[in-house]
């Protein structure tokens, strides 16, 4: 039998209660079995796998219900146990819960309440199965330098990284804010022959123009007001290694000329200095802008672009790789639960469905922040849909039907995204693939899968 089946074992020394529960729970489990004693229950338990055991606390045997609970959980700690108790033995039931029982039900038995408890136990089991599946998938996921992804688009990115990393080629990484451009740059460095040398990252978009030249090339003591000592720039700091220029398209025209000169001559001077210094760095740049439009507008030099864009790598936004979202959520949960010393949390199916359906304008960075916030602020072990930020719930509420499975939600979102991109590109496949950040081969496969011809 499949280990994903939900099987229930009912243990009670009263035949009427055993048969009544078994009849009342038909349909609530994939398999229902009964045992009239702890010995019979443990014998069955040793031969088969049960996800839930319902046992009476008072059993006419050398072993009572509490001892049975302890023995079951000793053998298989992940088994859920619900104990049945008479009104006068509630204290005993509480003792059973301290021993590890999930819940208790008082006699006389209310079958509706029992079915509700079984349904809750089944949902808990399915949640464990889904989270274990994600952890197994995460353990086997394609991963380079903490970049995680199993979708076709990310596999293309991984393939490019492996191909390019071992070369000295200049790379420009294209992608929206929050997609992980610096992680890709670090992966290129880590897999290169320069990995033992420094990796230096500088965000050019956050750098005032007056300081940019000094930041890149360094300055001599007394070169300007406040220059109290000699300071090496990023090109010197990254000597022998990799220099990552993030938001390179934010540079002013003058700074673009300065950078182009260094890339061409492989040498520079510090601000206020005369010595010519050699530049032995591999330059990797990144942008979240459409460079073609900036060149047309005259705000970015085409000759600099051609120098930087020898090997372009396009990272897809999160909304175009929705099948990776459960994997990323699990990864961030493990990371932040460990960092903040919290017990590992699980994500209920309806919450995961909302996360997968969300638009994520801030991409992986936004998802990472949401997961960290949930880890820090929630006290429960399970994250439900109403625990998510209101903006995610509001957006997903109009688009996600409760009956839709996770895989169906991912596929529908992916189909709509590809269809819209095809229409926007006049059904030109190469343009569509570039817009989506995937290869033409992957686009052909996806089009065939979703009947988009």
Secondary structure, DSSP 8 states (H G I E B T S, - for coil): --TTS-EEEEE-S-HHHHHHHHHHTBTTBSEEEEESSHHHHHHHHHHS--SEEEEES--SSSS-HHHHHHHHHHH-TT-EEEEEE-GGGHHHHHHHHHTT-SEEEESS--HHHHHHHHHHHHHHHHHHHHHHHHHHHHHTS-EETTEE--SHHHHHHHHHHHHHHTS---EEEE--TTS-HHHHHHHHHHTSTTTTS-EEEEEGGGS-HHHHHHHHHEE-TTSSTT--S-EE-HHHHTTTSEEEEETGGG--HHHHHHHHHHHHHSEE--BT----EE---EEEEEESS-HHHHHHHTSS-HHHHHHH-SEEEE---GGG-GGGHHHHHHHHHHHHHHHTT----EE-HHHHHHHHHS--TTHHHHHHHHHHHHHHH--SSEE-GGGS-HHHHHHHHTT--TTS-HHHHHHHHHHHHHHHHHHHTTT-HHHHHHHHTS-HHHHHHHHHHHT--
